[in-house]
């Protein structure tokens, strides 16, 4: 289950994870070099630290720092020890260096998932609740709207966002996927303020106007479960797209030999450098 795509300006490389395989991967497009690290539990999202070499990662139950050179973990915080059937899923940092990560029911059925804000000083707050599967988030270009996916309901939610305090409010449905168009998974915002959203179950990434949510473009992929996307490369003009083979039958896997692959697409657009964790 490919997920957690993150372009590292520092490494000029893409990080992404295999959640089910409990692995972190790094790919250098310029040299084709690839490195992998294996964990004893699921790893679902990755962010770089702004003033330290370690990564901030989300594992099954909480946050940790990971040292790439020594392959060692420093556990930090577990925000929902009482929700034993949950695990972390997608996440990324806002412009102030706070990490926003969502949890989900392992079976993707019970609405026990939540959105957490993990601050550089180690303070963690539950910001939204009641999701079976969470994905995202991403932000509007002006930083005043946070978008977050209620994947099972096929909806992208929008929140008013205070860039200074990190407070959110006024949750509303911003986009509902059409029947048969899959489910909203990971997403990213480009330099023009457009949202690029991966479709689980529909073999594509769609591009949407950041205000009206109107679909502007679509990238079609050769496998159905598209999980995440981010811009990278020297000019941030390459769209890296992850996918999953989880849940496919033997016949479907035979028909989709690239399921679970990482795809690279040059698009008419440019991304934004990802924000780093400030702690």
N, C-alpha and C positions, 0 to 999 in steps of 0.2 A: 504494500500500500504506500506508494510514493506520496509525499506530502511535504509541507514545511519549506517550500522553496525560498531561498534567501540569496541575493547577490551580494558578495563581499567586495566592496571597492578596495579594501585593504589587501586582500589576497588575489583580486581579479579572478575570482572563482565563484562557482555556484555551490552552495550548501543545500542539501535536501535530505529527507529522512525516508526510511521504510518503517512505518509504524509497527506493522505486524512482525516484520523481520527484526525489529529492535536494533536498527542500524542507522548511523549517520554517514552520509556520503559527501565528498567534495570533488568537484570536477573543474579542471582548468582548461577552458576552451582553446587557449593559445597553444598549449602543449599536448592536449588530450590526456594529461595525467589525471588519475583518479585515486583518491584515498578513501578508506572506509574504517569505521570504528563500530564495534558491536557492544551492546549494552545488555544488562540482565533483565531489563523491562522495556516497555514501549517508550520511545522518544518521539515527540510529535511536532515540536516547533523549535526554532533556533533564532537567536538574535546575537549580534556582536556587542561587546562592551565598548564604550567610547574611550575609556582610559586604561584598559587592561587587555591582555591578549586572550583571556578566556571567553567562551561563549556562555550566554544564558540559555538554558534549555528547559523545556517542559518534559518531564517524565510521566509515568502513569499517574502519580498522585500529587506531584508538586514541582517546584522550581529548583534548579541546581546550576552551579557554574561547572563548566567542563573545560579542562585543559587539554588542548589538542596534542601538545608535545608529550605529556606524561600519561595521557588517556585516563586521567583521574577526575572524579566527581566530588564536588563540595555541595552537599544538600543544603537547601536554604529554608524552604517553607512548604508545608502541606496545608492548603486552605480549607479542605472539606473532608477531614478524616472520618466524619460520620456518614458520608455517602460512599459506602464501600463498593458499590457496583458502578462507579464512575471512573473515567480516566480523562486526562487532558487531551485536547485535540489541537486545533489551529491557534495561532497567535502571532503578534508582532508589536513593535514599539511605536508609540506616538512621538511627535516632534520634540517633546520635553524629556524623552528617554524613559518614560514609564512603559512597562510591558503589559499588554492586554492579552489574556489567554482565556479560552473557553474550555469547559469540560462537557462531557456527554455520557449518557448511559452506554455501557459497553455493548448492549444489544440494540442500541438505537431506538428504543421504544418508550421508556419511561421519561417523563419531562423533568428529569433531575439535574440537567446540565445548567451551568451558569457561566457568566462572564465575570472575570476577575481583573482588577487593576493592581499590578505589583509595582510599587514605587521604588526608586533608587535607594531610599532609606530603609527598605525592608518591610514597610507597611503594606498590607494586602487588604483589599476591600472587595466584597461581592457587589457588583454593579448592576447586574440583571440576572433574572432567574426564570426557570420554567421551560427550558429547551430540552428536547430529546437528543438532538445532535447540533452542536454549534460549529460554525465556520466563520472565517474572517478573523479580525476586522480589517477595515481600511477606512480612510478618511477623505473628506472632500478637500479640494485644493486649498481652500481658505482655512482649513482646519477646524471648521465650526460644525461639521456634521460627521458623526461616526456611523458607519454602515456595518451591520452584523447579520449573519445568515442563520435563519431558522430552517435548517436544511430539510427536515422531515416534512414541514408544512410548505416547502417550496417557496419560501418568502425571504426577501432581503428587508431587514428592518433598518430604519434610520433613527438616530438619536440626535438631539441637540447636544453639542459638545463644547465645553469651555476649555480652550487650549491652555489656559493658565492653571486652573485648579484641577482639571481632569474630571470635572463633574459632568454627568450626562442626565438627560431628561427628555420628556415628550417622545417616548417610543411610538413609532408608527410604521405601517407597512409601506415600503418605498417601491417594491417591485414584487410581483407574484409570477412565478414561472408558469407558462402555459402547460396544460396537460399533455404529457408525452414529450416534454422538453427537458426532462431530467430534474435534478435537484441542485440548488446552488451550493457550491463547495467553496474552495479558497478563491481569493480575489485580490486585485491590486488596483491602485490608482495611477494613471499616467500623468505626464507633465501638462497635459491639456485639461486635466480634471475628469477624464473619462474613466469609468470603471470597467475592468476586464474580469469576467466571472467564469470560473470553471463549472461545467455542467456534469455532475455525476449521473451516469446513465444515458447521456445524449451525445457523446462523442464530439464535444466542441467547447470552445471558449467564446463567449459573446462579449461585445464591447458596447457600453451604454453611456448615453449622455448623463453627466453627473447631476443634473438638475431634474430633467424630465423623466429619466430612466429609459428613454426611447432607445431601442437597439440600433446601433450604427454600423456594426460589422460583426462577422462571425468567422472564426477559424475552425475548420473541421479536421478532426483527428481520426486515425484508423483504429481506434478502440473506444469502448463506450464509457468507461469510468474515468473521467477527467477530474483531477482532484485539486490542483493548485496552479498558480502561475505567478511569475514575477519578471520584471525587466532586468536585463543585465548586459554584459559586454562593455567594451571601452566607451561606447557612446550611449549606453543604456537603451539601445534600440532593438535588442534581441529579446523575444519573449520566450522564456523557459517554461515549459508546461510539464507537470507530473501527472501520472496516471496510476491505476491500480488494476491488478488481476484478481483481487479478493472478490469472492462471491460468484465468479464465473464458472459455468459448467465445463466439463471436458470438451464438449462440442464447441462452446463459445470460445474457449482458449485456443482450440485448433483453428477457428475462423479468425481469431484476433491475436496473431503471434506476437504483436508488439504491445500487448496489454502489460501494464506495469512499467512501460518504458518512459524515458525522459525525452521530451521532444524540444526542438529548437526551431523557432520560426522568426523570420525577419518580417516586421510589420511596419506599417506607415504610422509611426508614432515613436515616442520616446518616454521612458519611465523616469522615476525619481529615485535618487539614492536612498536606501532604507535608513531609517533612524536607528541609532544604537541605544543600548541600555545604558543609562547614565550612572548606574551604581557600580 
